[in-house]
Amino acid sequence: HMLWLKALHIIFMVTWFAGLFYLPRLFVYHAQSTDRVSLERFKLMERKLFFGIMTPGAVLTILFGTWLWLGYGFNGGWLVVKLALVVVLIVYHLYCGKLLQDFKQDRNRHGHVFYRWLNEFPLLILVGSVLLVVLKPL
């Protein structure tokens, strides 16, 4: 019963993280573009990624993660820290949505270097989350 639930959770989490890694990379290229065709192409790609892949992946990850949490119970300080990291990731996701809207309205205020650094943030959260789950230090 719980095995298929874990598998679905992992699939949706990988989907969400793939989007979180790829969207800032698209922002890098978008920030470097100057011609109208490229700018419009990036707007389309970013919108489809954010609304068609990332956001459904995020919602389903949270739903299945909650379902798993209810099934296994809440024990250990490590889980509190992991849930805090999930909240940080949700805020990051929403911030990416705000940046998406800025690009959509041609109001980008950042250069490609900013987006290169932004692209590294989800990796830190991912590594921290995996370490918490595997080591359960608290």
Residue pairs with C-beta under 8 A, 6 or more apart in sequence:
2 68
2 71
2 72
5 64
5 67
5 68
5 71
6 68
8 60
8 64
9 61
9 64
9 65
9 67
9 68
12 57
12 60
12 61
12 64
13 57
13 61
13 65
15 53
15 54
15 56
15 57
15 60
15 61
16 54
16 57
16 58
16 61
16 93
17 122
17 126
18 53
18 57
19 49
19 50
19 53
19 54
19 57
20 54
20 89
20 92
20 93
20 96
20 122
21 119
21 122
21 123
22 49
23 46
23 49
23 50
23 54
23 96
23 100
24 96
24 115
24 116
24 118
24 119
25 115
25 119
26 42
26 45
26 46
26 49
27 46
27 99
27 103
27 110
27 115
27 118
27 119
28 112
28 115
28 116
28 119
29 42
29 112
30 38
30 39
30 42
30 43
30 46
30 103
30 108
31 108
31 110
31 111
31 112
31 114
31 115
32 112
33 39
33 42
39 106
42 103
43 103
43 104
46 100
46 103
46 104
47 100
47 104
50 96
50 97
50 100
54 93
54 96
55 93
58 90
58 93
62 86
62 90
65 86
69 79
76 136
76 138
77 138
78 132
78 133
78 135
78 136
78 137
78 138
79 132
80 138
81 132
81 138
82 129
82 132
82 133
85 125
85 128
85 129
85 132
86 129
88 125
89 122
89 125
92 121
92 122
92 125
99 108
99 110
102 108
102 109
131 137
